[in-house]
């Protein structure tokens, strides 16, 4: 039994290995993500020690950090088979899929269209 996700990949002629590579590149932790995690950890540990580090982070608008969890081959197999997938996993798959579609000069797709 094929899923809507696998049918969409075959219709758009997208290789699943491209999704894995795109997700690995998109979700990789960057230095600013690590700084946010450090500031959060220091703030949680002690309020006095984290004050100087947190002041710099609060002045800027907080950007959404990368998760550091790329799409795995196991997750991709589940999605292709039509198994149940959690919301964050669907979001990571969709983010990688939209990145590949942008490379192919095609428009982004909605989550409801794919899953």
C-alpha positions in Angstrom: 0.0 0.0 0.0 1.5 3.3 -1.0 0.9 6.6 0.8 0.1 10.0 -0.4 3.7 10.9 0.4 5.2 8.2 -1.7 2.8 9.0 -4.6 3.8 12.7 -4.4 7.5 11.8 -4.5 7.0 9.6 -7.5 4.9 12.2 -9.3 7.5 14.9 -8.7 10.4 12.5 -9.5 12.2 13.1 -6.2 14.7 10.6 -4.9 14.3 9.8 -1.2 18.1 10.2 -0.7 17.8 13.8 -1.7 15.4 14.3 1.2 17.8 12.7 3.6 20.6 15.0 2.5 18.5 18.1 2.5 17.2 17.4 6.0 20.7 16.7 7.3 21.8 20.1 5.9 18.7 22.0 7.1 18.5 20.6 10.6 22.2 20.7 11.5 22.9 22.7 14.7 24.6 26.0 14.0 26.7 28.1 16.4 23.8 30.5 17.2 21.6 27.5 18.0 24.3 26.2 20.5 24.5 29.7 22.0 20.7 29.7 22.6 20.9 26.3 24.2 23.8 27.4 26.4 22.0 30.6 27.5 18.8 28.5 28.3 20.8 26.0 30.3 22.7 28.7 32.3 19.5 30.5 33.0 17.9 27.3 34.2 20.9 26.6 36.5 21.2 29.9 38.3 19.6 33.2 37.6 22.5 35.3 38.8 25.2 33.7 36.6 23.0 33.7 33.5 22.1 37.4 33.6 25.0 38.7 31.4 24.6 35.9 28.9 20.8 36.3 28.7 20.9 40.1 28.3 22.6 39.8 24.9 20.2 37.1 23.8 17.0 39.0 24.9 17.9 42.2 23.0 17.6 40.4 19.6 14.3 38.9 18.4 14.6 35.2 19.3 15.0 33.1 16.1 13.6 29.7 16.0 16.5 27.3 16.5 17.2 24.3 14.4 16.2 21.0 16.0 19.4 19.1 15.3 17.3 16.0 14.4 17.3 15.3 10.7 15.0 12.9 8.8 16.3 9.4 9.4 16.1 6.5 6.9 13.7 4.7 9.3 11.4 7.7 9.4 11.4 8.0 5.6 10.5 4.3 5.3 7.6 4.8 7.6 6.4 7.8 5.7 6.7 5.9 2.4 4.8 3.0 3.8 2.0 5.2 5.2 2.6 4.4 8.9 1.6 6.9 11.6 4.1 9.8 12.0 4.2 12.4 14.7 3.7 16.1 13.9 7.3 17.2 14.3 8.4 14.4 12.1 6.0 15.5 9.4 7.3 19.0 9.7 10.9 17.9 9.2 9.9 15.9 6.2 7.9 18.8 4.7 10.8 21.2 5.3 13.2 18.9 3.4 10.7 18.3 0.7 10.1 22.0 0.1 13.8 22.6 0.0 14.2 20.0 -2.7 11.3 21.5 -4.6 12.8 24.9 -4.4 16.0 23.5 -5.9 13.9 22.1 -8.8 12.3 25.6 -9.2 8.9 24.4 -8.1 6.5 25.9 -5.6 6.2 24.9 -2.0 3.6 22.4 -1.0 1.2 22.3 2.0 1.3 19.7 4.7 -2.2 18.5 4.0 -1.4 17.9 0.3 1.5 15.5 1.2 0.2 13.7 4.3 
